[in-house]
Amino acid sequence: MFEPRVALASLSGESDAEWALAGAGHVGAAFLGGIALDEETREAARKMVDRDREEFLPDDPVAFADDQLAALADAPLRPGFNVRSATLPPIRAAAEVCRAHDAILEVNAHCRQDEMCAAGAGQSLLRNPDRLREQVRAAAETGAAVGVKVRTEMSGVDLPEVARVVADAGADVVHVDAMDSERAVAEIAAATDCFLVANNGVRDGETVAEYLDYGADAVSVGRPSDRPAVLSRVRRATDEWFAEAVA
């Protein structure tokens, strides 16, 4: 899916092509976004901005994704774009753009902001796996590589089952924010053959080894993604883990 097995995880309103290029020397992938695609999620994003959250709100979000991915055409990494939508046509359009750039379309089933959940996007999809399945299938039918970003903290949600659902719908990648529930990574790894990216608190060799020992195929760095020292440390630890695994 990508090498080295380290990714930059999207930070809403911050993760653009310039951000990805700054970390490109340390990672194999960068997930841009997230970006709200349709009017329902864009209105939610506007409300979030009104209370001082950062959001990308270009006039044309699909064209924005196209421009941002084009800016990474020569970058030594595989890009992805994290998207939020309550409706299917914009997901298909964004997936077509990702396919054209050999990028991963990442469906956001992760955002926990009330406005986005009320719009029918973000982590609300974890409680509605049929709608999540529809979104993944709509993206996968374009021929794009498709990922889903999830989080572990929602009570009553069976994440291994969610992973099976999205895999059956055509997902290639599951990107899990472990939220201090690292053992959930092992349960998801056992449930699906999707490429599994583990996120949350990835800072050093200890956290890298923990996630990879639980069965993750790669790790991602979120908040410290603009800190070269952290990225270098994570990259080195990841390379060493895989070197030992095949020795």
TIKE-810114 format. One record per atom (N, C-alpha, C): residue number from 1; x negated, y negated, z. Coordinates in steps of 0.1 Angstrom, whole numbers, plus 2048, in hexadecimal, padded with zeros to 3 digits. Example, Ala and Ser with C-alpha at 12.3 -4.5 7.8 and 13.67 -1.06 7.14 Angstrom:
2
{1 {77C 839 84E}}
{1 {785 82D 84E}}
{1 {77C 821 84E}}
{2 {780 816 847}}
{2 {777 80B 847}}
{2 {77F 800 84F}}
***
This chain:
247
{1 {7F8 80C 800}}
{1 {800 800 800}}
{1 {7F7 7F3 800}}
{2 {7ED 7F3 809}}
{2 {7E3 7E8 809}}
{2 {7D7 7EC 811}}
{3 {7CC 7E7 80D}}
{3 {7BF 7E9 814}}
{3 {7B8 7DB 815}}
{4 {7B1 7D9 820}}
{4 {7B1 7E0 82D}}
{4 {7BF 7E0 833}}
{5 {7C0 7E9 83D}}
{5 {7CD 7EB 843}}
{5 {7D1 7E1 84E}}
{6 {7CF 7D4 84A}}
{6 {7D2 7C9 853}}
{6 {7DA 7BF 84B}}
{7 {7E5 7BA 851}}
{7 {7EE 7B0 84A}}
{7 {7F0 7A4 852}}
{8 {7F3 799 84C}}
{8 {7F7 78D 852}}
{8 {807 78E 853}}
{9 {80C 78C 85F}}
{9 {81B 78D 860}}
{9 {821 77F 85F}}
{10 {82D 77E 858}}
{10 {833 772 856}}
{10 {837 76A 862}}
{11 {835 75D 862}}
{11 {839 754 86C}}
{11 {842 749 866}}
{12 {84E 749 86A}}
{12 {858 741 863}}
{12 {854 732 862}}
{13 {854 72D 856}}
{13 {850 71F 854}}
{13 {842 71C 853}}
{14 {839 726 855}}
{14 {82B 725 855}}
{14 {823 72D 84B}}
{15 {829 739 848}}
{15 {821 742 840}}
{15 {823 740 831}}
{16 {81A 738 82C}}
{16 {81B 735 81D}}
{16 {80E 73A 817}}
{17 {80C 737 80A}}
{17 {801 73C 802}}
{17 {7F4 737 808}}
{18 {7F3 72A 80D}}
{18 {7E7 725 812}}
{18 {7E3 72C 81F}}
{19 {7ED 730 827}}
{19 {7EB 738 833}}
{19 {7E5 745 830}}
{20 {7EB 74C 826}}
{20 {7E6 759 821}}
{20 {7D8 758 81C}}
{21 {7D5 74E 814}}
{21 {7C7 74D 80F}}
{21 {7BD 74B 81A}}
{22 {7C1 744 825}}
{22 {7B7 741 830}}
{22 {7B3 74E 837}}
{23 {7BC 758 837}}
{23 {7B9 765 83D}}
{23 {7B5 770 834}}
{24 {7B4 76D 827}}
{24 {7B3 777 81D}}
{24 {7A6 780 81F}}
{25 {79C 77A 824}}
{25 {78F 781 826}}
{25 {790 78C 830}}
{26 {79A 78D 838}}
{26 {79B 797 843}}
{26 {7A6 7A1 841}}
{27 {7AF 79F 838}}
{27 {7BC 7A7 837}}
{27 {7BE 7AD 82A}}
{28 {7C7 7B7 829}}
{28 {7CB 7BD 81C}}
{28 {7D8 7B8 818}}
{29 {7E0 7B2 820}}
{29 {7ED 7AD 81D}}
{29 {7F1 7A1 825}}
{30 {7FA 799 81F}}
{30 {800 78D 827}}
{30 {80E 78C 823}}
{31 {817 78C 82D}}
{31 {825 78A 82C}}
{31 {829 77C 82E}}
{32 {82C 775 823}}
{32 {830 767 823}}
{32 {83F 766 828}}
{33 {843 75A 82B}}
{33 {850 757 830}}
{33 {851 756 83F}}
{34 {85C 75A 845}}
{34 {868 75E 83E}}
{34 {86F 752 837}}
{35 {878 756 82E}}
{35 {87F 74B 827}}
{35 {88E 74F 826}}
{36 {897 746 828}}
{36 {8A5 748 827}}
{36 {8A9 746 818}}
{37 {8B0 750 813}}
{37 {8B2 750 805}}
{37 {8C0 74B 800}}
{38 {8CA 74E 808}}
{38 {8D8 74A 804}}
{38 {8DD 73F 80D}}
{39 {8E9 73A 809}}
{39 {8EE 72E 810}}
{39 {8F1 731 81F}}
{40 {8F6 73D 822}}
{40 {8F8 741 830}}
{40 {8EC 740 838}}
{41 {8E1 746 834}}
{41 {8D5 746 83B}}
{41 {8CD 739 83B}}
{42 {8CF 731 830}}
{42 {8C9 724 82F}}
{42 {8D0 71A 839}}
{43 {8DD 71C 83A}}
{43 {8E4 713 844}}
{43 {8DF 717 852}}
{44 {8DD 724 855}}
{44 {8D8 728 862}}
{44 {8CA 722 864}}
{45 {8C1 722 859}}
{45 {8B4 71D 85A}}
{45 {8B4 70E 85D}}
{46 {8BE 707 857}}
{46 {8BF 6F8 85A}}
{46 {8C2 6F6 868}}
{47 {8CB 6FE 86E}}
{47 {8CF 6FC 87C}}
{47 {8C2 6FF 885}}
{48 {8BA 709 881}}
{48 {8AE 70C 889}}
{48 {8A4 701 888}}
{49 {8A3 6FA 87C}}
{49 {89A 6EF 87B}}
{49 {89F 6E3 884}}
{50 {8AC 6E2 885}}
{50 {8B1 6D7 88D}}
{50 {8AE 6D9 89C}}
{51 {8AA 6E5 8A0}}
{51 {8A6 6E7 8AE}}
{51 {897 6EA 8AE}}
{52 {890 6E4 8A4}}
{52 {881 6E3 8A4}}
{52 {87A 6F0 8A1}}
{53 {881 6F9 89A}}
{53 {879 705 895}}
{53 {874 702 886}}
{54 {86A 708 883}}
{54 {864 707 875}}
{54 {86B 710 86C}}
{55 {86F 70B 860}}
{55 {875 713 856}}
{55 {871 70E 848}}
{56 {86F 717 83F}}
{56 {86E 713 831}}
{56 {87C 711 82B}}
{57 {87E 705 826}}
{57 {88B 702 820}}
{57 {88A 6FA 812}}
{58 {883 701 809}}
{58 {882 6FB 7FC}}
{58 {88F 6FB 7F5}}
{59 {891 6F2 7EA}}
{59 {89D 6F2 7E3}}
{59 {8A1 6FF 7DD}}
{60 {897 706 7D8}}
{60 {899 713 7D1}}
{60 {890 71D 7D8}}
{61 {895 725 7E1}}
{61 {88D 72E 7E8}}
{61 {886 739 7E0}}
{62 {88D 73E 7D5}}
{62 {888 748 7CD}}
{62 {87C 743 7C5}}
{63 {87E 736 7BF}}
{63 {873 730 7B8}}
{63 {867 72D 7C1}}
{64 {86A 72A 7CD}}
{64 {860 727 7D7}}
{64 {857 734 7D9}}
{65 {85E 73F 7DB}}
{65 {857 74C 7DC}}
{65 {84F 74F 7D0}}
{66 {854 74C 7C4}}
{66 {84D 74F 7B8}}
{66 {840 746 7B8}}
{67 {841 739 7BB}}
{67 {836 730 7BB}}
{67 {82B 735 7C5}}
{68 {830 738 7D1}}
{68 {826 73C 7DB}}
{68 {81F 749 7D8}}
{69 {826 753 7D2}}
{69 {81F 75F 7CE}}
{69 {816 75D 7C2}}
{70 {81A 754 7B9}}
{70 {811 751 7AE}}
{70 {804 74B 7B3}}
{71 {804 743 7BE}}
{71 {7F8 73D 7C3}}
{71 {7EF 747 7C9}}
{72 {7F4 754 7CB}}
{72 {7EC 75E 7D1}}
{72 {7E7 769 7C6}}
{73 {7E9 765 7BA}}
{73 {7E7 76F 7AF}}
{73 {7D8 774 7AF}}
{74 {7CF 76C 7B3}}
{74 {7C1 770 7B3}}
{74 {7BC 773 7C1}}
{75 {7C4 773 7CB}}
{75 {7C0 776 7D8}}
{75 {7BD 785 7DB}}
{76 {7B3 788 7E3}}
{76 {7B0 796 7E5}}
{76 {7B9 79D 7F0}}
{77 {7C6 79B 7EE}}
{77 {7CF 7A1 7F7}}
{77 {7DC 7A4 7F0}}
{78 {7E5 7AC 7F6}}
{78 {7F2 7AF 7F0}}
{78 {7FC 7A6 7F8}}
{79 {803 79D 7F0}}
{79 {80D 795 7F7}}
{79 {81A 79C 7F9}}
{80 {821 796 803}}
{80 {82F 79A 805}}
{80 {837 78E 808}}
{81 {844 78F 807}}
{81 {84D 783 80B}}
{81 {858 788 814}}
{82 {859 782 820}}
{82 {863 786 829}}
{82 {86F 77D 827}}
{83 {87B 783 824}}
{83 {887 77C 820}}
{83 {893 77F 829}}
{84 {89C 775 82A}}
{84 {8A8 777 832}}
{84 {8B4 773 829}}
{85 {8BE 77B 829}}
{85 {8CA 778 821}}
{85 {8D6 780 826}}
{86 {8E1 77A 825}}
{86 {8EE 780 828}}
{86 {8F4 786 81C}}
{87 {8EF 783 810}}
{87 {8F5 788 804}}
{87 {8EB 78F 7FB}}
{88 {8EF 797 7F2}}
{88 {8E6 79F 7EA}}
{88 {8DF 799 7DE}}
{89 {8E6 790 7D6}}
{89 {8E0 78B 7CA}}
{89 {8D3 784 7CC}}
{90 {8D1 77B 7D7}}
{90 {8C4 775 7D9}}
{90 {8B9 77F 7DD}}
{91 {8BD 78A 7E3}}
{91 {8B3 794 7E6}}
{91 {8AE 79A 7D9}}
{92 {8B7 79D 7D0}}
{92 {8B3 7A3 7C4}}
{92 {8AA 799 7BC}}
{93 {8AD 78C 7BC}}
{93 {8A5 782 7B5}}
{93 {897 781 7BB}}
{94 {897 781 7C8}}
{94 {88A 780 7CF}}
{94 {881 78C 7CD}}
{95 {888 798 7CC}}
{95 {881 7A4 7CA}}
{95 {87B 7A5 7BC}}
{96 {882 79F 7B2}}
{96 {87D 79F 7A4}}
{96 {871 796 7A4}}
{97 {870 78B 7AB}}
{97 {864 783 7AC}}
{97 {859 78B 7B2}}
{98 {85C 792 7BD}}
{98 {851 79A 7C4}}
{98 {84C 7A5 7BB}}
{99 {855 7AB 7B3}}
{99 {851 7B6 7AA}}
{99 {847 7B0 7A0}}
{100 {84A 7A4 79B}}
{100 {842 79E 790}}
{100 {834 79A 796}}
{101 {833 798 7A3}}
{101 {826 795 7A9}}
{101 {81F 7A1 7B0}}
{102 {825 7AD 7AE}}
{102 {820 7B8 7B6}}
{102 {820 7B5 7C5}}
{103 {82A 7AE 7C9}}
{103 {82C 7AB 7D8}}
{103 {836 7B4 7DE}}
{104 {836 7B4 7EB}}
{104 {840 7BC 7F3}}
{104 {84B 7B3 7F7}}
{105 {858 7B6 7F4}}
{105 {863 7AF 7F8}}
{105 {867 7B5 806}}
{106 {865 7AC 810}}
{106 {868 7B1 81E}}
{106 {875 7AC 823}}
{107 {87F 7B5 825}}
{107 {88C 7B1 82A}}
{107 {88B 7AE 839}}
{108 {88F 7A3 83E}}
{108 {88E 79F 84C}}
{108 {89A 7A4 854}}
{109 {897 7AE 85C}}
{109 {8A0 7B3 866}}
{109 {89A 7B1 873}}
{110 {894 7A6 875}}
{110 {88B 7A3 880}}
{110 {88F 796 887}}
{111 {892 78B 880}}
{111 {895 77E 886}}
{111 {8A0 77F 890}}
{112 {89D 77A 89C}}
{112 {8A7 77B 8A7}}
{112 {8AE 76E 8AA}}
{113 {8AB 764 8A2}}
{113 {8B2 757 8A5}}
{113 {8C1 758 8A3}}
{114 {8C8 752 8AC}}
{114 {8D7 754 8AC}}
{114 {8DD 750 89F}}
{115 {8D8 745 899}}
{115 {8DE 740 88D}}
{115 {8DD 74A 881}}
{116 {8D1 750 881}}
{116 {8CF 759 876}}
{116 {8D6 766 878}}
{117 {8D7 76B 884}}
{117 {8DF 777 887}}
{117 {8EE 774 884}}
{118 {8F3 768 888}}
{118 {901 765 885}}
{118 {904 765 876}}
{119 {8FA 762 86E}}
{119 {8FC 761 85F}}
{119 {8FC 76F 859}}
{120 {8F8 779 861}}
{120 {8F8 787 85C}}
{120 {8EB 78C 858}}
{121 {8E0 785 85C}}
{121 {8D2 788 858}}
{121 {8CA 78B 864}}
{122 {8BD 78D 862}}
{122 {8B4 78F 86E}}
{122 {8B8 79C 875}}
{123 {8B5 79C 882}}
{123 {8B7 7A8 88A}}
{123 {8C5 7AD 88B}}
{124 {8CF 7A5 887}}
{124 {8DD 7AA 887}}
{124 {8DE 7B6 87D}}
{125 {8D5 7B7 873}}
{125 {8D6 7C2 86A}}
{125 {8D3 7CF 871}}
{126 {8CB 7CF 87C}}
{126 {8C8 7DB 883}}
{126 {8D5 7E2 888}}
{127 {8DF 7DA 88B}}
{127 {8EB 7DF 890}}
{127 {8F5 7E2 885}}
{128 {8F1 7DF 879}}
{128 {8FA 7E2 86D}}
{128 {8F1 7E8 862}}
{129 {8ED 7F5 865}}
{129 {8E4 7FB 85B}}
{129 {8EA 7FD 84D}}
{130 {8F7 7FD 84C}}
{130 {8FC 7FE 83E}}
{130 {8F9 7F1 836}}
{131 {8FA 7E5 83D}}
{131 {8F6 7D9 836}}
{131 {8E7 7D8 833}}
{132 {8E0 7DD 83C}}
{132 {8D1 7DD 83A}}
{132 {8CE 7E7 82F}}
{133 {8D4 7F2 82E}}
{133 {8D2 7FC 823}}
{133 {8D5 7F5 816}}
{134 {8E0 7ED 815}}
{134 {8E4 7E6 809}}
{134 {8D9 7DC 804}}
{135 {8D4 7D5 80E}}
{135 {8C9 7CB 80B}}
{135 {8BD 7D2 806}}
{136 {8B9 7DD 80C}}
{136 {8AD 7E4 808}}
{136 {8AF 7EA 7FA}}
{137 {8BB 7F0 7F8}}
{137 {8BD 7F6 7EB}}
{137 {8BD 7EC 7E0}}
{138 {8C4 7E0 7E3}}
{138 {8C4 7D5 7D9}}
{138 {8B6 7D1 7D4}}
{139 {8AD 7D0 7DE}}
{139 {89F 7CC 7DB}}
{139 {898 7D8 7D4}}
{140 {89A 7E4 7D8}}
{140 {892 7EF 7D3}}
{140 {896 7F2 7C4}}
{141 {8A3 7EF 7C1}}
{141 {8A8 7F2 7B3}}
{141 {8A1 7E9 7A9}}
{142 {89A 7DE 7AD}}
{142 {893 7D6 7A4}}
{142 {885 7DC 7A0}}
{143 {881 7E6 7A8}}
{143 {874 7EB 7A6}}
{143 {869 7E5 7AE}}
{144 {86D 7DC 7B7}}
{144 {863 7D6 7C0}}
{144 {860 7DF 7CB}}
{145 {854 7DE 7D1}}
{145 {851 7E5 7DE}}
{145 {859 7DD 7E9}}
{146 {85F 7E5 7F1}}
{146 {868 7DF 7FB}}
{146 {864 7E3 809}}
{147 {864 7D9 812}}
{147 {862 7DC 820}}
{147 {86D 7D7 829}}
{148 {86E 7DB 835}}
{148 {877 7D6 83E}}
{148 {870 7D3 84B}}
{149 {872 7C7 851}}
{149 {86C 7C4 85D}}
{149 {877 7C5 868}}
{150 {873 7CC 873}}
{150 {87D 7CF 87E}}
{150 {876 7CB 88B}}
{151 {87E 7CB 896}}
{151 {878 7C9 8A3}}
{151 {87E 7D4 8AC}}
{152 {877 7D7 8B7}}
{152 {87B 7E2 8C0}}
{152 {884 7DE 8CC}}
{153 {886 7D2 8CF}}
{153 {88C 7CE 8DC}}
{153 {89B 7CF 8DD}}
{154 {8A2 7D2 8D2}}
{154 {8B0 7D2 8D2}}
{154 {8B6 7DF 8D8}}
{155 {8BD 7DD 8E3}}
{155 {8C3 7E9 8E9}}
{155 {8CE 7EF 8E0}}
{156 {8CE 7FD 8E1}}
{156 {8D9 804 8D9}}
{156 {8D5 806 8CB}}
{157 {8CA 801 8C6}}
{157 {8C6 803 8B8}}
{157 {8BC 80F 8B7}}
{158 {8BF 818 8AF}}
{158 {8B7 824 8AC}}
{158 {8AD 820 8A1}}
{159 {8A1 81B 8A4}}
{159 {898 817 899}}
{159 {893 822 890}}
{160 {890 82E 896}}
{160 {88D 839 88D}}
{160 {898 83C 883}}
{161 {8A4 83B 887}}
{161 {8AF 83D 87D}}
{161 {8B0 832 873}}
{162 {8AE 826 878}}
{162 {8AD 81A 86F}}
{162 {8A2 81C 864}}
{163 {897 821 869}}
{163 {88C 824 860}}
{163 {890 82E 855}}
{164 {897 839 859}}
{164 {89B 843 850}}
{164 {8A5 83D 846}}
{165 {8AE 834 84B}}
{165 {8B8 82E 842}}
{165 {8B1 826 837}}
{166 {8A8 81D 83B}}
{166 {8A2 814 831}}
{166 {899 81C 828}}
{167 {892 827 82D}}
{167 {88A 82F 824}}
{167 {893 836 81A}}
{168 {89E 83B 81D}}
{168 {8A7 841 814}}
{168 {8AC 837 80A}}
{169 {8AD 82A 80E}}
{169 {8B2 820 805}}
{169 {8A7 81B 7FB}}
{170 {89B 81F 7FD}}
{170 {890 81B 7F4}}
{170 {885 813 7FA}}
{171 {885 811 808}}
{171 {87A 80A 80E}}
{171 {86D 811 80D}}
{172 {862 80A 80B}}
{172 {855 80F 80B}}
{172 {84D 80D 818}}
{173 {851 802 81F}}
{173 {849 7FD 82A}}
{173 {853 7FA 836}}
{174 {850 7FE 842}}
{174 {857 7FA 84E}}
{174 {84C 7F2 856}}
{175 {850 7E6 85A}}
{175 {847 7DD 861}}
{175 {84E 7DA 86E}}
{176 {848 7E0 879}}
{176 {84F 7E0 886}}
{176 {848 7D7 890}}
{177 {84F 7CE 895}}
{177 {84B 7C5 8A0}}
{177 {84E 7CD 8AD}}
{178 {843 7D3 8B4}}
{178 {845 7DC 8BE}}
{178 {84A 7D6 8CB}}
{179 {848 7C9 8CD}}
{179 {84E 7C2 8D8}}
{179 {84C 7C9 8E6}}
{180 {83F 7CD 8E8}}
{180 {83B 7D3 8F5}}
{180 {842 7E1 8F6}}
{181 {846 7E7 8EB}}
{181 {84B 7F5 8EB}}
{181 {843 7FD 8E1}}
{182 {836 7FE 8E3}}
{182 {82D 803 8D9}}
{182 {830 812 8D6}}
{183 {835 819 8DF}}
{183 {838 827 8DC}}
{183 {843 829 8D2}}
{184 {84B 81E 8CF}}
{184 {855 81F 8C5}}
{184 {84F 821 8B7}}
{185 {842 81C 8B6}}
{185 {83B 81E 8A9}}
{185 {83A 82D 8A6}}
{186 {837 835 8B0}}
{186 {835 844 8AE}}
{186 {843 84A 8AA}}
{187 {84E 845 8B0}}
{187 {85B 84B 8AC}}
{187 {85F 847 89E}}
{188 {85B 83B 89A}}
{188 {85F 837 88C}}
{188 {856 83E 882}}
{189 {849 840 886}}
{189 {83F 847 87D}}
{189 {844 855 87B}}
{190 {84A 85B 885}}
{190 {84F 869 884}}
{190 {85B 86A 87B}}
{191 {862 85F 87A}}
{191 {870 85F 874}}
{191 {86F 85D 865}}
{192 {864 857 860}}
{192 {864 853 852}}
{192 {856 854 84C}}
{193 {855 856 83F}}
{193 {848 855 838}}
{193 {844 848 833}}
{194 {84D 83E 836}}
{194 {84A 830 832}}
{194 {83C 82C 837}}
{195 {835 823 830}}
{195 {829 81D 835}}
{195 {82D 814 841}}
{196 {827 817 84C}}
{196 {82B 810 859}}
{196 {821 806 85E}}
{197 {826 7FA 85F}}
{197 {81D 7EF 863}}
{197 {822 7EB 871}}
{198 {819 7EB 87B}}
{198 {81C 7E8 889}}
{198 {817 7DA 88C}}
{199 {820 7D3 894}}
{199 {81D 7C5 897}}
{199 {821 7C2 8A5}}
{200 {81B 7B8 8AB}}
{200 {81D 7B3 8B9}}
{200 {811 7B5 8C1}}
{201 {80B 7AA 8C5}}
{201 {7FF 7AA 8CD}}
{201 {7F3 7AF 8C7}}
{202 {7F2 7B0 8BA}}
{202 {7E6 7B6 8B4}}
{202 {7DB 7AB 8B4}}
{203 {7D1 7AE 8BD}}
{203 {7C6 7A4 8BF}}
{203 {7B8 7AA 8BF}}
{204 {7B7 7B7 8C2}}
{204 {7AA 7BD 8C4}}
{204 {7AA 7CC 8C1}}
{205 {79E 7D2 8C4}}
{205 {79D 7E0 8C1}}
{205 {7A7 7E9 8C9}}
{206 {7AA 7E5 8D6}}
{206 {7B3 7ED 8DE}}
{206 {7C1 7ED 8D8}}
{207 {7C6 7E1 8D4}}
{207 {7D4 7E1 8CF}}
{207 {7D4 7E8 8C1}}
{208 {7CA 7E6 8B9}}
{208 {7C9 7ED 8AC}}
{208 {7CA 7FC 8AE}}
{209 {7C1 801 8B7}}
{209 {7C1 810 8B9}}
{209 {7CE 815 8BE}}
{210 {7D4 80E 8C7}}
{210 {7E1 812 8CD}}
{210 {7EB 814 8C2}}
{211 {7ED 80B 8B9}}
{211 {7F7 80C 8AF}}
{211 {7F4 817 8A5}}
{212 {7E7 817 8A1}}
{212 {7E3 821 897}}
{212 {7E4 82F 89D}}
{213 {7E0 831 8A9}}
{213 {7E2 83E 8B0}}
{213 {7F0 842 8B0}}
{214 {7F9 839 8B1}}
{214 {807 83C 8B1}}
{214 {80D 840 8A4}}
{215 {805 83E 899}}
{215 {809 842 88C}}
{215 {80B 837 882}}
{216 {809 82A 886}}
{216 {80A 820 87C}}
{216 {7FF 821 871}}
{217 {803 81D 865}}
{217 {7FA 81D 85A}}
{217 {7F1 811 859}}
{218 {7F6 806 85F}}
{218 {7EF 7F9 85F}}
{218 {7F4 7F1 86A}}
{219 {7EE 7E6 86D}}
{219 {7F2 7DC 877}}
{219 {7F3 7CF 871}}
{220 {7FB 7C6 877}}
{220 {7FC 7B8 873}}
{220 {7FA 7AF 87E}}
{221 {7F5 7A3 87B}}
{221 {7F2 798 884}}
{221 {7FC 78D 882}}
{222 {802 788 88D}}
{222 {80C 77E 88C}}
{222 {807 770 890}}
{223 {809 76C 89C}}
{223 {805 75F 8A1}}
{223 {7F7 75B 89F}}
{224 {7EE 765 8A2}}
{224 {7DF 761 8A0}}
{224 {7DA 762 891}}
{225 {7E4 763 888}}
{225 {7E0 765 87A}}
{225 {7D8 75A 874}}
{226 {7D7 74E 87B}}
{226 {7CF 743 876}}
{226 {7C1 742 87E}}
{227 {7BE 74D 885}}
{227 {7B2 74D 88D}}
{227 {7A8 758 887}}
{228 {79E 753 880}}
{228 {795 75C 879}}
{228 {78E 766 883}}
{229 {78B 762 88F}}
{229 {784 76B 898}}
{229 {78D 777 89B}}
{230 {79A 775 89D}}
{230 {7A4 780 8A0}}
{230 {7A5 789 894}}
{231 {7A7 783 888}}
{231 {7A8 78B 87C}}
{231 {79C 793 879}}
{232 {790 78E 87C}}
{232 {784 795 87A}}
{232 {783 7A1 883}}
{233 {787 79F 890}}
{233 {786 7A9 89A}}
{233 {790 7B4 897}}
{234 {79C 7B1 892}}
{234 {7A6 7BB 88F}}
{234 {7A2 7C2 882}}
{235 {79D 7BC 879}}
{235 {798 7C2 86C}}
{235 {78D 7CC 870}}
{236 {784 7C8 878}}
{236 {779 7D1 87B}}
{236 {77E 7DE 883}}
{237 {787 7DB 88C}}
{237 {78C 7E7 894}}
{237 {794 7F0 88B}}
{238 {79C 7EB 882}}
{238 {7A4 7F3 879}}
{238 {79B 7FB 870}}
{239 {791 7F5 86A}}
{239 {788 7FC 861}}
{239 {781 807 869}}
{240 {77D 805 875}}
{240 {776 80F 87D}}
{240 {77F 81A 881}}
{241 {78C 817 884}}
{241 {795 822 888}}
{241 {797 82B 87C}}
{242 {799 826 870}}
{242 {79B 82F 864}}
{242 {78F 836 860}}
{243 {783 830 862}}
{243 {776 837 85F}}
{243 {775 843 868}}
{244 {778 841 875}}
{244 {777 84C 87E}}
{244 {782 857 87B}}
{245 {78E 853 877}}
{245 {799 85C 874}}
{245 {795 866 869}}
{246 {78D 861 85F}}
{246 {78A 86A 854}}
{246 {77C 870 855}}
{247 {775 86D 860}}
{247 {768 873 862}}
{247 {768 882 864}}
***
